[in-house]
Amino acid sequence: MNSRKLFWILGAAALIAAFSGCSEKGSDGQAGPAGAAAPRAASSAVTAPCALIVKAQVEAIFGEPFQEGEDKSRERHPLGQRICFWNTAKPGSFRFLQVSIIRTSAMPAGKSPGAAAIFRQTRETLTPIQDVVDVADEAFWGTMGLHLLQGEAYVNIAVGSSDQPGNLEIAKKVAAIILPRLRT
């Protein structure tokens, strides 16, 4: 993986976690399984982002070969964030797709502000942004790609540089596939 892709992956995860004001410590102040708070709902209610779009669809949207999606989720993310990353299979290409989902129902009870609050905090912090209409309940394009709020799910679709012409349209095509498949 080249450094540009790694920057986007790490930056997206770090920025989202930073805006949440959360820590990985449980209600007793200890990290790890003993201190973990119970999720707000059963984890089976969380749809894995790798299951929302298949490799053939990614290839059709980007017009080049891709590898299978890889689950990059941390086992114990303080926000319950789920991440899937598809890397191009074309040598020399800088294309990739990353889908990140934060659901209020996957967050520890009483520990997080909720997906909608994180979406809005992120929106207030990033500049410049471009509002995007008719894609989700709320949406904007900016650093790290297309940010979507659909019900109580905050979805981020990164397809490369947000200043690259055409990337917003690519992200909207991905959103058109994955949003109807989200369990809300």
HELIX and SHEET records of a PDB file:
HELIX    1   1 SER A    3  SER A   20  1                                  18    
HELIX    2   2 PRO A   33  GLY A   35  5                                   3    
HELIX    3   3 SER A   43  ALA A   45  5                                   3    
HELIX    4   4 PRO A   49  ALA A   51  5                                   3    
HELIX    5   5 LYS A   55  PHE A   62  1                                   8    
HELIX    6   6 THR A  104  ALA A  106  5                                   3    
HELIX    7   7 ALA A  115  THR A  125  1                                  11    
HELIX    8   8 ASN A  167  ILE A  178  1                                  12    
HELIX    9   9 LEU A  179  ARG A  181  5                                   3    
SHEET    1   A 7 GLU A  70  ASP A  71  0                                        
SHEET    2   A 7 ARG A  82  ASN A  87 -1                                        
SHEET    3   A 7 PHE A  96  ARG A 103 -1                                        
SHEET    4   A 7 ALA A 153  ALA A 158 -1                                        
SHEET    5   A 7 GLY A 145  GLN A 150 -1                                        
SHEET    6   A 7 GLU A 138  GLY A 142 -1                                        
SHEET    7   A 7 GLN A 130  ASP A 131 -1                                        
END                                                                             
